[in-house]
């Protein structure tokens, strides 16, 4: 039902905030700096009947496609 996070994108110097509700995704917001000392992408998914392994597999596949 919802997703949100702070992510690091290849080729960009600043982190971006992402936010989606159901099938609507908002324009990413570029931050001036990381909100914590640790530069680590974090995404939270809120929903029903979410299978953690399926989400992880989809994100892993996305990372492989980006690296190719």
The first five atom37 places (N, CA, C, CB, O) and aatype in JSON, in Angstrom:
{
  "aatype": [20, 20, 20, 20, 20, 20, 20, 20, 20, 20, 20, 20, 20, 20, 20, 20, 20, 20, 20, 20, 20, 20, 20, 20, 20, 20, 20, 20, 20, 20, 20, 20, 20, 20, 20, 20, 20, 20, 20, 20, 20, 20, 20, 20, 20, 20, 20, 20, 20, 20, 20, 20, 20, 20, 20, 20, 20, 20, 20, 20, 20, 20, 20, 20, 20, 20, 20, 20],
  "atom_mask": [
    [1, 1, 1, 1, 1],
    [1, 1, 1, 1, 1],
    [1, 1, 1, 1, 1],
    [1, 1, 1, 1, 1],
    [1, 1, 1, 1, 1],
    [1, 1, 1, 1, 1],
    [1, 1, 1, 1, 1],
    [1, 1, 1, 1, 1],
    [1, 1, 1, 1, 1],
    [1, 1, 1, 1, 1],
    [1, 1, 1, 1, 1],
    [1, 1, 1, 1, 1],
    [1, 1, 1, 1, 1],
    [1, 1, 1, 1, 1],
    [1, 1, 1, 1, 1],
    [1, 1, 1, 1, 1],
    [1, 1, 1, 1, 1],
    [1, 1, 1, 1, 1],
    [1, 1, 1, 1, 1],
    [1, 1, 1, 1, 1],
    [1, 1, 1, 1, 1],
    [1, 1, 1, 1, 1],
    [1, 1, 1, 1, 1],
    [1, 1, 1, 1, 1],
    [1, 1, 1, 1, 1],
    [1, 1, 1, 1, 1],
    [1, 1, 1, 1, 1],
    [1, 1, 1, 1, 1],
    [1, 1, 1, 1, 1],
    [1, 1, 1, 1, 1],
    [1, 1, 1, 1, 1],
    [1, 1, 1, 1, 1],
    [1, 1, 1, 1, 1],
    [1, 1, 1, 1, 1],
    [1, 1, 1, 1, 1],
    [1, 1, 1, 1, 1],
    [1, 1, 1, 1, 1],
    [1, 1, 1, 1, 1],
    [1, 1, 1, 1, 1],
    [1, 1, 1, 1, 1],
    [1, 1, 1, 1, 1],
    [1, 1, 1, 1, 1],
    [1, 1, 1, 1, 1],
    [1, 1, 1, 1, 1],
    [1, 1, 1, 1, 1],
    [1, 1, 1, 1, 1],
    [1, 1, 1, 1, 1],
    [1, 1, 1, 1, 1],
    [1, 1, 1, 1, 1],
    [1, 1, 1, 1, 1],
    [1, 1, 1, 1, 1],
    [1, 1, 1, 1, 1],
    [1, 1, 1, 1, 1],
    [1, 1, 1, 1, 1],
    [1, 1, 1, 1, 1],
    [1, 1, 1, 1, 1],
    [1, 1, 1, 1, 1],
    [1, 1, 1, 1, 1],
    [1, 1, 1, 1, 1],
    [1, 1, 1, 1, 1],
    [1, 1, 1, 1, 1],
    [1, 1, 1, 1, 1],
    [1, 1, 1, 1, 1],
    [1, 1, 1, 1, 1],
    [1, 1, 1, 1, 1],
    [1, 1, 1, 1, 1],
    [1, 1, 1, 1, 1],
    [1, 1, 1, 1, 1]
  ],
  "atom_positions": [
    [[0.8, -1.21, 0.0], [0.0, 0.0, 0.0], [0.84, 1.27, 0.0], [-0.91, 0.0, 1.18], [0.44, 2.29, -0.56]],
    [[2.04, 1.2, 0.65], [2.91, 2.37, 0.7], [4.37, 1.96, 0.6], [2.68, 3.17, 1.99], [4.74, 0.86, 1.01]],
    [[5.17, 2.83, 0.05], [6.62, 2.64, 0.07], [7.24, 4.01, 0.27], [7.14, 1.96, -1.25], [6.75, 5.02, -0.22]],
    [[8.34, 4.02, 1.0], [9.04, 5.28, 1.21], [10.49, 4.97, 1.56], [8.37, 6.13, 2.31], [10.8, 3.89, 2.06]],
    [[11.35, 5.91, 1.28], [12.74, 5.66, 1.61], [13.66, 6.79, 1.21], [13.18, 4.42, 0.97], [13.26, 7.75, 0.55]],
    [[14.91, 6.63, 1.63], [15.99, 7.53, 1.25], [16.98, 6.64, 0.49], [16.67, 8.26, 2.5], [17.44, 5.63, 1.01]],
    [[17.29, 7.04, -0.74], [18.13, 6.18, -1.57], [19.29, 6.96, -2.19], [17.29, 5.53, -2.67], [19.23, 8.17, -2.39]],
    [[20.34, 6.19, -2.5], [21.48, 6.73, -3.23], [21.39, 6.19, -4.65], [22.86, 6.35, -2.55], [21.25, 4.98, -4.85]],
    [[21.47, 7.07, -5.63], [21.39, 6.67, -7.02], [22.76, 6.81, -7.68], [20.34, 7.5, -7.78], [23.48, 7.78, -7.42]],
    [[23.1, 5.87, -8.51], [24.37, 5.91, -9.23], [24.41, 7.18, -10.09], [24.55, 4.64, -10.11], [23.46, 7.48, -10.82]],
    [[25.52, 7.9, -10.0], [25.68, 9.1, -10.8], [25.17, 10.38, -10.16], [25.0, 8.91, -12.09], [25.28, 11.46, -10.76]],
    [[24.62, 10.28, -8.96], [24.1, 11.45, -8.25], [24.86, 11.62, -6.94], [22.58, 11.32, -7.99], [25.17, 10.64, -6.26]],
    [[25.16, 12.87, -6.58], [25.93, 13.15, -5.37], [25.07, 13.23, -4.11], [26.67, 14.43, -5.54], [25.57, 13.04, -3.0]],
    [[23.79, 13.5, -4.28], [22.93, 13.72, -3.12], [21.87, 12.62, -3.03], [22.25, 15.11, -3.21], [21.46, 12.06, -4.04]],
    [[21.42, 12.31, -1.8], [20.39, 11.29, -1.63], [19.03, 11.82, -2.09], [20.31, 10.84, -0.16], [18.8, 13.02, -2.16]],
    [[18.14, 10.88, -2.4], [16.79, 11.24, -2.81], [15.76, 10.53, -1.94], [16.55, 10.91, -4.29], [15.95, 9.39, -1.53]],
    [[14.69, 11.23, -1.65], [13.58, 10.67, -0.9], [12.54, 10.19, -1.91], [12.97, 11.71, 0.11], [12.14, 10.94, -2.81]],
    [[12.1, 8.94, -1.76], [11.05, 8.41, -2.63], [9.82, 8.11, -1.78], [11.53, 7.13, -3.39], [9.93, 7.8, -0.59]],
    [[8.65, 8.19, -2.41], [7.4, 7.99, -1.67], [6.32, 7.55, -2.65], [6.98, 9.28, -0.9], [6.09, 8.2, -3.67]],
    [[5.66, 6.46, -2.33], [4.56, 5.99, -3.16], [3.4, 5.5, -2.32], [5.04, 4.89, -4.08], [3.58, 4.95, -1.24]],
    [[2.2, 5.71, -2.84], [0.98, 5.22, -2.2], [0.19, 4.46, -3.25], [0.12, 6.4, -1.58], [-0.2, 5.02, -4.28]],
    [[-0.04, 3.18, -2.99], [-0.66, 2.27, -3.92], [0.06, 2.34, -5.27], [-2.16, 2.6, -4.08], [1.23, 1.98, -5.33]],
    [[-0.57, 2.79, -6.32], [0.1, 2.84, -7.63], [0.58, 4.23, -8.01], [-0.83, 2.33, -8.7], [1.06, 4.43, -9.12]],
    [[0.46, 5.18, -7.11], [0.9, 6.55, -7.37], [2.24, 6.8, -6.7], [-0.16, 7.57, -6.88], [2.39, 6.62, -5.49]],
    [[3.22, 7.22, -7.49], [4.53, 7.54, -6.96], [4.79, 9.03, -7.16], [5.64, 6.69, -7.65], [4.58, 9.58, -8.25]],
    [[5.24, 9.66, -6.11], [5.51, 11.09, -6.15], [6.9, 11.35, -6.72], [5.39, 11.71, -4.74], [7.76, 10.47, -6.71]],
    [[7.1, 12.55, -7.22], [8.4, 12.97, -7.73], [9.43, 12.85, -6.6], [8.33, 14.44, -8.29], [9.17, 13.31, -5.48]],
    [[10.59, 12.25, -6.86], [11.62, 12.16, -5.82], [12.06, 13.56, -5.37], [12.85, 11.37, -6.35], [12.05, 14.51, -6.15]],
    [[12.44, 13.66, -4.1], [12.92, 14.91, -3.53], [14.41, 14.75, -3.26], [12.14, 15.27, -2.22], [14.83, 13.82, -2.58]],
    [[15.21, 15.66, -3.79], [16.65, 15.62, -3.59], [16.98, 16.33, -2.28], [17.41, 16.28, -4.79], [16.57, 17.47, -2.06]],
    [[17.72, 15.65, -1.41], [18.15, 16.24, -0.15], [19.52, 16.89, -0.32], [18.19, 15.18, 0.96], [20.31, 16.48, -1.18]],
    [[19.81, 17.89, 0.49], [21.13, 18.52, 0.45], [22.2, 17.61, 1.04], [21.1, 19.84, 1.21], [23.36, 17.68, 0.64]],
    [[21.8, 16.76, 1.99], [22.75, 15.86, 2.66], [22.0, 14.66, 3.21], [23.52, 16.6, 3.8], [20.77, 14.67, 3.3]],
    [[22.75, 13.64, 3.58], [22.14, 12.46, 4.2], [21.6, 12.82, 5.57], [23.18, 11.3, 4.3], [22.22, 13.6, 6.29]],
    [[20.44, 12.27, 5.96], [19.85, 12.61, 7.26], [20.6, 12.0, 8.44], [18.4, 12.15, 7.29], [20.42, 12.44, 9.58]],
    [[21.44, 11.0, 8.2], [22.25, 10.39, 9.25], [23.7, 10.35, 8.79], [21.72, 8.96, 9.6], [24.0, 10.62, 7.63]],
    [[24.6, 10.0, 9.69], [26.02, 9.91, 9.34], [26.27, 8.77, 8.36], [26.86, 9.71, 10.61], [27.18, 8.85, 7.53]],
    [[25.47, 7.72, 8.45], [25.65, 6.56, 7.57], [24.95, 6.8, 6.24], [25.11, 5.28, 8.25], [23.75, 7.06, 6.19]],
    [[25.71, 6.7, 5.16], [25.14, 6.84, 3.81], [24.64, 5.47, 3.38], [26.19, 7.4, 2.78], [25.39, 4.67, 2.81]],
    [[23.38, 5.2, 3.65], [22.82, 3.88, 3.36], [21.41, 4.05, 2.84], [22.84, 2.98, 4.63], [20.56, 4.68, 3.47]],
    [[21.15, 3.46, 1.67], [19.78, 3.48, 1.13], [18.88, 2.64, 2.01], [19.76, 2.97, -0.34], [19.24, 1.54, 2.43]],
    [[17.7, 3.17, 2.28], [16.71, 2.46, 3.09], [15.34, 2.65, 2.46], [16.73, 2.98, 4.57], [14.93, 3.77, 2.16]],
    [[14.64, 1.54, 2.27], [13.28, 1.59, 1.73], [12.37, 0.8, 2.66], [13.21, 1.02, 0.27], [12.72, -0.3, 3.11]],
    [[11.21, 1.37, 2.96], [10.22, 0.72, 3.81], [8.98, 0.44, 2.97], [9.87, 1.6, 5.06], [8.5, 1.32, 2.25]],
    [[8.47, -0.78, 3.06], [7.23, -1.16, 2.37], [6.17, -1.45, 3.42], [7.45, -2.39, 1.44], [6.42, -2.2, 4.37]],
    [[5.0, -0.85, 3.26], [3.89, -1.06, 4.18], [2.74, -1.62, 3.36], [3.49, 0.27, 4.92], [2.3, -1.0, 2.39]],
    [[2.25, -2.79, 3.75], [1.16, -3.39, 2.98], [0.64, -4.65, 3.62], [1.62, -3.69, 1.58], [0.97, -4.98, 4.76]],
    [[-0.18, -5.34, 2.89], [-0.77, -6.6, 3.36], [-0.2, -7.75, 2.56], [-2.32, -6.58, 3.23], [0.04, -7.64, 1.36]],
    [[0.02, -8.86, 3.24], [0.48, -10.1, 2.59], [1.76, -9.9, 1.77], [-0.62, -10.65, 1.7], [1.92, -10.5, 0.71]],
    [[2.63, -9.08, 2.27], [3.91, -8.85, 1.59], [4.84, -10.01, 1.94], [4.54, -7.48, 2.0], [5.0, -10.38, 3.1]],
    [[5.45, -10.55, 0.91], [6.42, -11.63, 1.11], [7.81, -11.03, 0.96], [6.19, -12.83, 0.1], [8.21, -10.64, -0.14]],
    [[8.53, -10.97, 2.07], [9.83, -10.31, 2.11], [10.76, -10.81, 1.01], [10.47, -10.51, 3.47], [11.43, -10.01, 0.36]],
    [[10.81, -12.11, 0.81], [11.71, -12.69, -0.18], [11.38, -12.23, -1.6], [11.66, -14.21, -0.09], [12.28, -12.07, -2.42]],
    [[10.12, -12.03, -1.9], [9.72, -11.56, -3.24], [10.16, -10.11, -3.46], [8.2, -11.67, -3.42], [10.62, -9.76, -4.55]],
    [[10.03, -9.28, -2.44], [10.48, -7.89, -2.54], [11.99, -7.86, -2.72], [10.05, -7.07, -1.28], [12.5, -7.13, -3.57]],
    [[12.72, -8.63, -1.91], [14.17, -8.67, -2.01], [14.62, -9.16, -3.38], [14.76, -9.56, -0.91], [15.57, -8.62, -3.96]],
    [[13.96, -10.19, -3.92], [14.32, -10.72, -5.24], [14.08, -9.67, -6.33], [13.5, -12.0, -5.54], [14.89, -9.54, -7.24]],
    [[12.99, -8.93, -6.23], [12.7, -7.89, -7.22], [13.74, -6.78, -7.16], [11.29, -7.31, -7.0], [14.18, -6.29, -8.2]],
    [[14.13, -6.37, -5.96], [15.15, -5.33, -5.83], [16.51, -5.83, -6.3], [15.24, -4.86, -4.39], [17.25, -5.08, -6.94]],
    [[16.85, -7.08, -6.0], [18.11, -7.66, -6.47], [18.14, -7.69, -8.0], [18.3, -9.08, -5.91], [19.17, -7.39, -8.61]],
    [[17.01, -8.05, -8.61], [16.94, -8.08, -10.08], [17.13, -6.69, -10.66], [15.6, -8.66, -10.54], [17.8, -6.53, -11.68]],
    [[16.56, -5.7, -10.03], [16.72, -4.31, -10.47], [18.2, -3.9, -10.4], [15.84, -3.36, -9.6], [18.72, -3.28, -11.33]],
    [[18.87, -4.25, -9.31], [20.28, -3.9, -9.17], [21.14, -4.58, -10.22], [20.78, -4.28, -7.79], [22.08, -3.98, -10.73]],
    [[20.82, -5.82, -10.55], [21.56, -6.54, -11.6], [21.36, -5.85, -12.93], [21.11, -8.03, -11.69], [22.32, -5.69, -13.69]],
    [[20.14, -5.42, -13.24], [19.85, -4.75, -14.51], [20.59, -3.42, -14.59], [18.34, -4.53, -14.69], [21.07, -3.04, -15.66]],
    [[20.7, -2.71, -13.48], [21.4, -1.43, -13.47], [22.89, -1.64, -13.69], [21.16, -0.69, -12.13], [23.53, -0.86, -14.39]],
    [[23.45, -2.69, -13.1], [24.87, -2.96, -13.2], [25.27, -3.41, -14.62], [25.27, -4.02, -12.18], [26.43, -3.24, -15.02]],
    [[24.35, -3.97, -15.36], [24.65, -4.51, -16.7], [24.86, -3.45, -17.74], [23.55, -5.4, -17.15], [25.12, -3.76, -18.9]]
  ]
}
